[in-house]
Amino acid sequence: MVARPLSPSAEDYLKAIYGLSENGEAASTSAIAESLAIQPPSVTEMIKRLAEAGLLEHEPHRGVRLTRPG
């Protein structure tokens, strides 16, 4: 569960992941990076934070999916 409000950057990530996974497939780190025009290492770090907050599930080398709270 989210303990504090999300930053605008975190919201951008969640929106990008939602858009990329609308077809039911997991969103890849590279697709998220391309969508947000940022470097993949930055995406990896934010994915880690959002997963720790319970907003998404990350399967290494398979991508990320939003959880119900995400």
JOHUNOR-V137214 format. One line per field, one symbol per residue. phi: phi as a letter, one per 30 degrees, with the letter a starting at -180 (. if undefined). psi: psi as a letter, one per 30 degrees, with the letter a starting at -180 (. if undefined). Layout:
phi = ???
psi = ???
This chain:
phi = .ddbdddedddddddddeddcedjcdddeddddddchbdedddeddeedddddicaccceibjbbddedd
psi = kkflkkleeeeeeeeeeeefgfgflkkleeeeeeefhlkeeeeeeeeeeeeffgflkkjkgfalkklef.
